[in-house]
Amino acid sequence: MALKKNLEVNGSGIFADYIKLENILIDNGQDVPSVSVNLCIYKDKLARDEGKQPIAQIPLHITDIEDVNIILKAVYGALKKTEGLSGALDE
């Protein structure tokens, strides 16, 4: 699962269109589970599939996820609601 949206990386003039969650860590030790992930931005899906390094990585920590079984779907859904990724398509 990934997101596809053409976006400029860090105001650099470099554009990428493949956003993938990586290094997912689920913490069930709290009353409400939380998730830590890296939001990895690649030039495109081919770059990711070829093992290229992401152009940017953004660490995220998300809390208030009630059902651990749907964490990825919830995380991608939440990302698509943020200003920078609104309108992104599921890949």
Secondary structure, 3 states (H helix, E strand, C coil): CCEEEEEECCCCCCEEEEEEEEEEEEECCCCCCEEEEEEEEECCHHHHHCCCCCCEEEEEEECCCCCHHHHHHHHHHHHCCCHHHCCCEEC
